[in-house]
Amino acid sequence: MCAKHQWPELPPYKTGLWGLCPRCGDGKIFDGFLTVKKSCPVCGLDLSFADPADGPAFFVMCFACIPSAAFAVWLEVKYSPDFWVHLVTSLPIILLTCIPPLRPLKGWLIASQYFNKAEEGRLVVEDKSPPAR
């Protein structure tokens, strides 16, 4: 295995959007649709740091779900179609705009965490003891 300084710096948009390892750019980081693997099968990077939490869902809701739902509301207000029209138009549009972006967004957020060395905040505790003489 190579030392850390020998890995190229890969931008998050090149690795994360494709679900590739943020360190080597070769291994896949997903095991299934949204489940993150324990480690990269190629370089062995421990992926336990990867915690995008609700980030992907938030971005999808803001940028995909709201316009899709607005389309469904517009369709209802403008034309008042039967329920089946919503089943064949609104439902597929909502599903197609909300589900596929989740994986690339999660990969991008994980790669961004690695690239920017993001980690949990830690409190800095000052030593209150008197200085030694």
Disulfide bonds with the S-S distance in Angstrom:
none
